[in-house]
Amino acid sequence: MHTFDLTLDRITKVEGSASLEVRVKNNKVEHVHFKITEFKRFFTQAIRGKPLAALPQLLARICGTCSNAHVLCSIEACERALGITPSEQTMLLRTLTMYGLMIRDHALHLYLFSLPDIYHKDAFLDFDEQDPEQHQLLHDGFEVKSAGNFLATVVAGRSVHATNPVIGGFLHVPDQAQMAEAADKLQAARPAVLRLIDIFKKTPFHFDRQTHFMALVPERFGFLNGVIQTSNGLRIPEEKYRDHLEHVILPYSQASAYKHNGGSFMVGALARLNLAKNKLHPKTKANLGNTLDIFPSTDIYQNNLAQAIEILHSIDDAIDILTSSKFTAEPVITAQPREAVGVGVIEAPRGTLYHQVEVAADGKVKQGEIVVPTGQNQINIEEDIWRLVNELLPTTPKDKIPAELEKLIRAYDPCMSCAAHFLKVDWRGD
């Protein structure tokens, strides 16, 4: 009979710090604590008294990898507080900004953190250059990530902490030559993404557990607007989203965790594909064929496949926009400050992101709230870990369990810089 404590401490390559504690007694899990120990850095306090115009850039610093999602979500909240309706061109540029982020960020997670598990490597750079398949994947990873970076840089000014998108518009727009070059790079990267999809379609890892899913579902597959939908058929307007989330205090974690209708749920690429796969770009669907039959899925490892599919959609739709649009400089829309509340909801790479801001009549921020995807997924992650450990205990040596837990956590792509390797494993038995 197994009785022990398992501690995975100091996760490296993360935004902030996280650890995991599992207690087992007589071959049964007694508790699971997935601890996010540097999740809050008092951003909601820091924004008080700041001018509204400064908010998007300030809140971009929440995250070093998906900062552009925070920029765009904050801009949406600020514009709604001010009563600003962005132009059609601005929305196209924001769409391209999001596509650049999705391509780059998903590629980072899939190539650098998830693929090594499949190929039994410690790191992506351990792939064998002499092996044709691994050699190809090394070049694929950098090509796809570079194409996303280039798109975001051309459109948004930077691939992280974008400088061009502001409340009311864009400070700079790409010229035709830049757009053509971005489209060419995306087209060149497309075969690599098809290879990536094929790999994750055949993933050897599976963990299936019934849970609920939520995502912002638009008219066409995308990440900036729509109605929040749930897997049990509920439709929630963006401004009402927070009303449907129950804040849960986990005393061992600095993160704000959430439930919906008293239970856990999942946000992210898997949720988006489960709820909106039929809205993908026509070219994407044509290339995928019966791959889309996998969805809806409750296998957490299919989150990786869903991300790979989102890269393909982002490339296909971005190419269409870049080759059919001509952007011209237009003035940034302004509005007089007023006392109001604005809500922004978008789909960040890891799931639904919520920003709320309350502004005073003088244009200064009174208060705000931010709900990030990893906080919404935290309880679901804990429940998955609980079940996985119970399943592994009868047949798996305890020194092999940490690697399985790492793979499971990585499948969620939590926003501690996508999750990576645990430096320290400490076992303590009675």
Secondary structure, 3 states (H helix, E strand, C coil): CCCEEEEEEEECCCCCCEEEEEEEECCEEEEEEEEECCCCCCHHHHCCCCEHHHHHHHHHCCCCCCHHHHHHHHHHHHHHHHCCCCCHHHHHHHHHHHHHHHHHHHHHHHHHHHHHHHCCCCCHHHCCCCCHHHHHHHHHHHHHHHHHHHHHHHHHCCCCCCCCEECCEECCCCCHHHHHHHHHHHHHHHHHHHHHHHHHHCCCCCCECCCEEEEEECCCCCCCCCEEEECCCCEECHHHHHHHCEEEECCCCCCEEEEECCECEECCHHHHHHHHHHHCCHHHHHHHHHHHHHCCCCECCHHHHHHHHHHHHHHHHHHHHHHHCCCCCCCCCCCCCCCEEEEEEEEECCEEEEEEEEECCCCEEEEEEEECHHHHHHHHHHHHHHHHHHHHCCCCCHHHHHHHHHHHHHHCCCCCCCCCCEEEEEEEEC
